[in-house]
């Protein structure tokens, strides 16, 4: 076994800075935490900043937020499933917009905790606001957050949660648009791809429900088609296609649609002659295929609007929760349907 | 203007819990922070936990880490550019692996801060370890982090930084493999796509250098081809292809390669007859095109190995920094080259 004398650099404290600058610790704290209420001369401020730099002293955000009673931290649970390019761009924009309003975004990896249990872990960090994508957080979780001092809880998901602001993202609408489009194109036996990958249920179930709703009261049917995102599995599904009698498919999103479209073509089926195919997300790559892929274009809320909602909510935590419908879904018809 | 009486729920304190449970505040702290060194009876523990639940009390991670002098937080700057599926999966695995070792991963959106300035903002959160992808952090930044109490700094990038553990990700190798492959396929006038999108320089520059290195001392040339990720720009580039005289292209990654391949075909050029095309990343979608896309398969380090390095480094902060070469790059030849 190895034994090493651990020699860490001594962590400088605000007392060290005060000593070097020849001022009180309170003055150090006022200067470095930009407390605007206290009048301190520019030369003193400079002396404190130089001493801090020389010693390598950095104020402690946790200590500061303990004193101030709140932080500027906006916490988001980190997604546990790989995010698509659409969602990735949304997070980037949101981060930028909150940064401009002087918030710091922290994506928190809960590592297996879910729902209200996760809320307890988030609360321990004492963020000023929490943004929760997806379902899972309940009213009890919202209460845990609020009692710990969180001023704004905003959910982005299918429904409202008591006490939280809600940006309603209605994935039913995505399936509904796709189902109606295929029906209007004369299709009656419609397959709906359900990804076998974990974590996508939260999106695929409401999309399927949307297709079903669009076909209700008609002579058309919707059939679930489980599919793993592999060429082998797509080949298997395409190999059974003729006996299934399906004449159309809503393939969950563009990636699954591109995979299945190729497998259907390799099986000798004509798209859209034998099978109409539509995806969702409007990825650029779908336009590069032949036939070009039809898709449901999804519009996420703008990061700027969401950042402004967070700021409004933080400033007035007692205001009535806002509810906004934010997901836009429109069919972009190309050659595959 | 709206005026609202702000009525926040009273945030319960550990004193409230102590009063309700009929114990001292110290006992509350011992029980809720799982201090194993103190002997407290099971009925007392239960009484404290029930009181905490009833009141909705959550311990304060910041206060706890102030007392303990360190945290279990591993901080990573959140990427400011959209991450690809490869990197997204890597982050997820890393988060999971660190979670199993009882660390909490926090992705921190620095909002425009860069390099050693960003290090100061990270240090304020007093993480126990910091993982920095890309270049930008210098030795001064590492010192700021260490002096604030960070026990391990690990960089994932092109080079070593004094005082930090390094996982060397050598993007030159990706370009080198692509360049050598095209040369071996008999190509002599090789285009190299340079994405015009911000933030990708850190990858595209070394990849270009790798191609140049592979061609050094031969009769082949490498030509930079700026390209925006739009159909219009790809069409423009393809429209000028014949006069350029280029007989091959390394297209930065598979997404740019797929875009350009389609534009070249639409321009009536034969791939690979007139132009050989190779991408990088080995995305599944590349296999769905005809001709199937050749690519450089990139292997990132496993999240588990990286988590173990972090843990090792946290336990022994005085140990010599470890240096590992972690990026694997191998050509997967398909039909496009």
Interface residues (C-beta under 8 A of the other chain):
Chain A: X2 X4 X5 X6 X7 X8 X9 X10 X11 X12 X56 X57 X58 X59 X60 X61 X62 X63 X64 X65 X66 X78 X80 X81 X82 X83 X85 X88 X89 X92 X95 X96 X98 X99 X100 X104 X105 X106 X107 X108 X109 X111 X112 X120 X121 X123 X124 X125 X126 X143 X144 X146 X147 X148 X149 X151 X229 X230 X231 X255 X258 X259 X262 X284 X285 X287 X288 X289 X316 X317 X318 X319
Chain B: X2 X4 X5 X6 X7 X8 X9 X10 X11 X12 X56 X57 X58 X59 X60 X61 X62 X63 X64 X65 X66 X78 X80 X81 X82 X83 X85 X88 X89 X92 X95 X96 X98 X99 X100 X104 X105 X106 X107 X108 X109 X110 X111 X112 X120 X121 X123 X124 X125 X126 X143 X144 X146 X147 X148 X149 X151 X229 X230 X231 X255 X258 X259 X261 X262 X284 X285 X287 X288 X289 X316 X317 X318 X319
